[in-house]
Amino acid sequence: MITPATDLQPRSRIPETIRDAAMKQRKRRFAVGAEVRITMPGMNGVVVQCDDEIRQMGEYWHTVRTEKFGDKREPGCNLELIPKPER
């Protein structure tokens, strides 16, 4: 016997606790002048501007100046801080 569409079970979803934890994750925001690495495609640069508000993808967007490509707009999740060498 064919069951009506209303009897179908909903597809499995991401558990609420995991989704809530991901949504509450601290957003990455870097100061102007910070040396950062753009993880994809893997190049270094300096932050020249940071947005004051969260934008697309729920992230702060930064303008990063690179030697090869000039200024690039990148979300904070795609940036890593380059630590200063210890003396």
Contacts in CASP RR format, 6 or more apart in sequence:
PFRMAT RR
TARGET T0000
AUTHOR 0000-0000-0000
METHOD contacts of the structure
MODEL  1
MITPATDLQPRSRIPETIRDAAMKQRKRRFAVGAEVRITMPGMNGVVVQC
DDEIRQMGEYWHTVRTEKFGDKREPGCNLELIPKPER
27 54 0 8 1.000
27 58 0 8 1.000
27 59 0 8 1.000
27 60 0 8 1.000
27 76 0 8 1.000
28 59 0 8 1.000
28 60 0 8 1.000
28 76 0 8 1.000
28 77 0 8 1.000
28 79 0 8 1.000
29 50 0 8 1.000
29 60 0 8 1.000
29 62 0 8 1.000
29 76 0 8 1.000
30 36 0 8 1.000
30 47 0 8 1.000
30 50 0 8 1.000
30 62 0 8 1.000
30 76 0 8 1.000
30 79 0 8 1.000
30 81 0 8 1.000
31 47 0 8 1.000
31 50 0 8 1.000
32 47 0 8 1.000
32 48 0 8 1.000
32 49 0 8 1.000
32 50 0 8 1.000
33 46 0 8 1.000
33 47 0 8 1.000
33 48 0 8 1.000
34 46 0 8 1.000
34 47 0 8 1.000
34 81 0 8 1.000
35 44 0 8 1.000
35 45 0 8 1.000
35 46 0 8 1.000
35 81 0 8 1.000
35 82 0 8 1.000
35 84 0 8 1.000
36 44 0 8 1.000
36 45 0 8 1.000
36 46 0 8 1.000
36 47 0 8 1.000
36 62 0 8 1.000
36 64 0 8 1.000
36 79 0 8 1.000
36 80 0 8 1.000
36 81 0 8 1.000
36 82 0 8 1.000
37 43 0 8 1.000
37 44 0 8 1.000
37 45 0 8 1.000
37 79 0 8 1.000
37 80 0 8 1.000
37 82 0 8 1.000
38 44 0 8 1.000
38 45 0 8 1.000
38 64 0 8 1.000
38 66 0 8 1.000
38 72 0 8 1.000
38 74 0 8 1.000
38 78 0 8 1.000
38 79 0 8 1.000
39 78 0 8 1.000
39 79 0 8 1.000
39 80 0 8 1.000
40 78 0 8 1.000
43 66 0 8 1.000
43 68 0 8 1.000
43 69 0 8 1.000
44 66 0 8 1.000
44 82 0 8 1.000
45 64 0 8 1.000
45 65 0 8 1.000
45 66 0 8 1.000
45 67 0 8 1.000
46 64 0 8 1.000
46 65 0 8 1.000
47 62 0 8 1.000
47 63 0 8 1.000
47 64 0 8 1.000
47 79 0 8 1.000
48 63 0 8 1.000
48 64 0 8 1.000
48 65 0 8 1.000
48 71 0 8 1.000
49 62 0 8 1.000
49 63 0 8 1.000
50 60 0 8 1.000
50 61 0 8 1.000
50 62 0 8 1.000
50 63 0 8 1.000
51 60 0 8 1.000
51 61 0 8 1.000
51 62 0 8 1.000
53 60 0 8 1.000
54 60 0 8 1.000
55 61 0 8 1.000
55 75 0 8 1.000
56 75 0 8 1.000
57 75 0 8 1.000
57 77 0 8 1.000
58 75 0 8 1.000
59 75 0 8 1.000
59 76 0 8 1.000
59 77 0 8 1.000
60 75 0 8 1.000
60 76 0 8 1.000
61 73 0 8 1.000
61 74 0 8 1.000
61 75 0 8 1.000
61 76 0 8 1.000
62 73 0 8 1.000
62 74 0 8 1.000
62 75 0 8 1.000
62 76 0 8 1.000
62 79 0 8 1.000
63 71 0 8 1.000
63 72 0 8 1.000
63 73 0 8 1.000
64 71 0 8 1.000
64 72 0 8 1.000
64 73 0 8 1.000
64 74 0 8 1.000
64 79 0 8 1.000
65 71 0 8 1.000
66 72 0 8 1.000
END
